[in-house]
Amino acid sequence: MSKLKAFARDIRIQQMKEFKARGFGHLGGSLSITDCLAALYGEIMNVDPKNPDWEDRDRLVMSKGHAGPALYATLALKGYFPLDVLLTLNQNGTKLPSHCDKNLTIGIDMTTGSLGQGASTAAGIALGLKHSGKKARVYLVVGDGEAQEGQVWEMALFAAQKKLSNLILFLDFNKRQLDGRTHEICDLEDPAEKFKAFGWHTVRIPGNDPDLIAATVREVQAAQGDKPGAIILDTEKGSGVPQIIEIELNHHITCSPELADRIIEELEAQKKG
Amino acid sequence: MYKVIYNGEMEKIAGKAVFGETMKALLAEDKDVVYLDADLMNSVGTAGLEVQFPDQAFDVGIQEANMAGVAGGLSAVGKKPYIHSFGCFASRRMFDQAFISIAYAQLSARIIGTDPGVTAAYNGGTHMPFEDICLYRAVPGSTVIETTDSAMASAILRQTKDRKGLTYIRLSRKNLPAVYEPGSTFEIGKGIVLRDGKDVAFIAAGLMVAEALKAAGELEKEGISAAVIDMFTIKPLDEALTLEYAKKTGAIVTGENGNIVGGLGAAVASFLSENYPVPVVRTGVHDRFGQVGAQDYLQEQYGLTAAVLVENAKKAIALKS
């Protein structure tokens, strides 16, 4: 197993511990973006967990803010804060709320949760860095359901117009949202075609392989010229955990200790196998 | 320090010219100042700044929600954004973005809403913000300012450059009655006593300040002594001054160019009812939508005149127990 795949597995183990401790949460969409986070924090991003406010760091904006638990697990494994803090997810007075909050959690670059808004703040960060002559890059994660928000497409026009070549958007195309299948509710059709039409350098790849995601980021950065980059990740809601994938409406679900333990056990077994 | 020059005459220079000059000066003085507009630069005197300051001034296009979010992101990397649209769009059209991506995220930006209340005139009801003050007052930790004339607008734009959090500044593009000498400075959060009095106190903002000065002059002829306070900082309210004049006059009349629901009058009345109950009569738009028309016609329609302030002063005095 590659280093990045092992990191992704560990992120899944740690987020299942978060959900086990609280008993419920946004499992489907946290799991589906895990391989992307493993690629970003395992290889791509120029960050320093010991200096989380470093002004030249790369930024991640998790616009689908409900995937906080996946990001918290990633940050804890990177050493931003101790692993046992993960067990406080959504507990009273916690530093780890269900949606990302930059003022509560060390390592979170932007407060998100009202869908569509992280898209614009990421563009603002990219604009500010670019016009200050900074080399830092901005990574933005947008959900496919979230892309039903008009604000995402306002930003898509804006980022292309302002030549935000320091920005890469990942679309977590897991094809499900809270109420059901995205194509039955408000279909995105082919999101790659849409981002291309908006003037973005766009590629579409399987979203469950962190090594492929990391390699694709490098390729996009080499090829995007003065365009913002979009990487459409074909994922599954619940990716990497069959027991969660098979729950049709898995956006926000309960998670019994028994189920969590079984999942953790199977993920741990991958280490030996 | 400020100097009062009020004599009933209008400003010589339109608010938008002052706004454009002030933004230009701010961009030149501080490279961290950023100006964003949503396709209204030609309307507000800032056209050309995007050419002169290509790293600091940006026309984002007609997308106010995105503009507010971009401002949050710019603040997150140390910039000092000023963002502008008409007051209706600068409040209703981007309220959740201003609330979450700026205020809740503990970032800082100055949101400029122009054409307050009836000054939207010929743009009509769709463009006539009566509720922007109410909306932004409801954001925790916000600052809400309505400038009285362009001398004050210029000063407030400069004085809020480094202010933390969300600051909403409601200002006019047009010529207003001149109240302050250009070059004046102001203390944010402190009302200004423009005229002292002992029978009743007007607490007003925006174009109602000049109306209140007219009303006080009328009342004087009838032997009624009316104070006039310019409460340009609507939030945080100058509670000490409000209390002082409630005690001194025992009757308060508020005046605002917007809905009385949640505005300056509501702020004054709720503060006094909990601390020193005296009659408070609110002058403003009584829960109605805007409409098209000349500004003087609209001021008559909605009761935003010195004559209504005079009536309300007598009503407040009569309510004293």
Interface residues (C-beta under 8 A of the other chain):
Chain A: E55 V61 K102 N103 D109 M110 T111 G113 S114 G116 Q117 G118 A119 S120 T121 A122 A123 G124 I125 A126 L127 G128 L129 H131 S132 K134 G150 Q151 E154 M155 L157 F158 Q161 K162
Chain B: V34 D55 Q56 F58 V60 G61 Q63 A65 N66 M67 A68 G69 V70 A71 G72 G73 L74 S75 A76 V77 G78 K79 D96 Q97 I100 S101 Y104 A105 Q106
